[in-house]
Amino acid sequence: MAVKVQIVFHSLYTHVYQLAEAVAEGAKEVAGAEVRLAQVQETLSQEILEKMGAVEAKKSFAHIPIADPQDLADADAILLGAPTRYGAACAQMQAFLDATGGMWVKGALVGKVGSAFTSTASQHGGQETTLVHMHTFFYHQGMVVSGVPYAAQELLNLEEISGGTPYGASTIAGPRGERTPTANELAIARFQGKHVAQLAAKLSA
């Protein structure tokens, strides 16, 4: 039976989008996995996006469809990706999650696998608190929460500055978004995608 994996993300400067693509690559390594990528609705105006210098960056993933909260009920695994805002998920992602109240009432997401990934400007910019913040959504929906086990050897890489936590994949964007995800960070994201898809397949069997 095919396992359905949905990856829902918000990205301004492509950092989270690049992680999402890597997560998708990992999930697709699992036989029979159906992987769907979607981005949450942007809430910032075009004027603000232009002032932030994010317009051109967002064009690179404009082809990714807008996520519909109701589609989550069709997934076996849900991975959420969002940049941090003061140690929690950005408002755009929070707005998306707030629209799932109907599914909470129905218990539509109970038993599904949930996992998260993130991006911060600095090395210690709230990566783990942001991931745990997104985990609370999974707990309230009755989902099975997965992080990244230390079987991912890239988590133990001390040869370079790198994102990546046992709570989920992450990257460091830099204060002006000038740093791009490294090979080490993308490897952790791919591991996460594959690991979550495998868990979902076992639970769906």
Salt bridges, closest charged atoms under 4 A:
GLU25 OE1 - ARG190 NH1 3.46
GLU29 OE1 - LYS194 NZ 3.48
GLU42 OE1 - HIS10 NE2 2.87
GLU42 OE1 - LYS58 NZ 3.00
GLU47 OE2 - LYS51 NZ 3.59
GLU56 OE2 - LYS59 NZ 2.96
ASP71 OD2 - ARG36 NH2 3.57
ASP74 OD1 - LYS4 NZ 3.24
GLU178 OE2 - ARG176 NH2 3.65
GLU185 OE2 - ARG179 NH1 3.04
